């Protein structure tokens, strides 16, 4: 069971969120609003996408559905442009036919099956 402090914090946090929501509902919409209806938190800044690697990371906004303003932002580090180093991924050799075992602990069977006794 949560302590009294946790319960008080929860009640205070819910009150704070309700107060913020009431303020946004009562706020008059400004004329500079985006036609897509994109909203953001006023206390957080929104950075524009940066398609160049000036700071080591490129970002690209992809608008999936313009009617619902559904979009995602892709972050691509500059290291993704260079091919992987040859020693970073060891090549695996293809197994010999017949040497593949499934759920067995003994050596692979390489002979003919023994005749059945009936």
C-alpha positions, 0 to 999 in steps of 0.5 A: 500500500502506498505511503501517505506522502505518495498519496498526497503527491498523487493528489497534488499532481492530478490537481496540477494537471487538471489546472493546466488543462483548464487553462488551455481550454479557457485560453483563446486560440491565436490566429497563428495556429497551425492549420494541421492542428499540431499542438505542443506543450508551451513549457517545452521548446520545439526544435525544427528538423535538421537534415544535415549532420552539423551536430552529428545527428540528422533529423527528418520529419515524416508526415504519415497522415496529414488529415490527423497530423500524425507524424514521426521524427527520425534521428539518424546518427552520422555513424550510420553513414559509414559501412560497418568495419569488416571485423565487427561481424564474423562470417559464419560458415554454412553447416555441412548437410546432415550435420545440423542437429535438432534437440540432440546431445549425441554426435550427428548421425551419418549412416543408414538407419538400422532395420526395424524389428517387427 
